[in-house]
């Protein structure tokens, strides 16, 4: 089932950071759409929850060099 999640992310400073994070998340199996915004300090991710979990997505964000915020 396709679900979506919005996560607060710090460390994005520009459009290049948005692209880097989007590319990292889009490469994950099960992720269908990513919209990252450095201005809003947020990433919106649509994914198939049968293929990937929110924890996996959060791990990929950290692995890409960004920080999750509450």
C-alpha positions as CSV (number, residue, x, y, z in Angstrom):
1,X,0.0,0.0,0.0
2,X,1.3,3.4,-0.9
3,X,1.6,5.8,2.1
4,X,3.3,9.1,2.6
5,X,5.3,10.7,5.4
6,X,6.7,14.1,6.0
7,X,9.9,14.3,7.9
8,X,11.7,17.4,9.3
9,X,15.3,17.4,8.1
10,X,18.1,19.8,8.9
11,X,21.3,20.3,7.0
12,X,19.8,21.1,3.6
13,X,21.2,24.4,2.5
14,X,20.4,24.7,-1.2
15,X,18.8,23.1,-4.2
16,X,21.8,20.8,-4.5
17,X,21.2,19.4,-1.1
18,X,17.5,18.8,-2.0
19,X,18.7,17.0,-5.1
20,X,21.2,14.9,-3.2
21,X,18.6,13.8,-0.6
22,X,16.0,13.2,-3.3
23,X,18.4,11.0,-5.3
24,X,19.4,9.0,-2.2
25,X,15.8,8.3,-1.3
26,X,14.5,7.7,-4.8
27,X,17.2,5.0,-5.2
28,X,15.5,3.0,-2.4
29,X,13.3,0.1,-3.4
30,X,9.7,1.0,-2.6
31,X,10.1,4.8,-2.7
32,X,7.8,6.2,-5.4
33,X,8.1,10.0,-4.9
34,X,10.2,12.4,-3.0
35,X,9.8,16.2,-2.5
36,X,12.6,17.8,-0.5
37,X,12.6,21.5,0.5
38,X,15.5,23.2,2.1
39,X,13.4,26.3,2.8
40,X,10.8,24.3,4.7
41,X,13.4,22.0,6.1
42,X,11.2,19.0,5.2
43,X,11.1,16.0,2.9
44,X,7.8,14.4,1.8
45,X,8.2,10.8,0.8
46,X,5.6,8.4,-0.8
47,X,6.5,4.8,-0.6
48,X,5.1,1.2,-0.6
49,X,5.1,0.1,3.0
50,X,5.2,-3.5,2.0
51,X,8.7,-2.9,0.5
52,X,10.3,-0.3,2.9
53,X,9.7,1.2,6.3
54,X,9.8,4.7,7.7
55,X,12.9,3.6,9.8
56,X,14.7,2.6,6.5
57,X,13.9,6.0,5.0
58,X,15.1,7.8,8.2
59,X,18.3,5.7,8.1
60,X,18.9,6.7,4.5
61,X,18.4,10.4,5.3
62,X,21.1,10.2,8.0
63,X,23.4,8.1,5.8
64,X,23.1,10.9,3.2
65,X,24.5,13.3,5.7
66,X,21.4,15.1,7.0
67,X,19.8,15.2,10.4
68,X,16.2,14.3,11.4
69,X,14.5,16.8,13.6
70,X,11.4,16.4,15.8
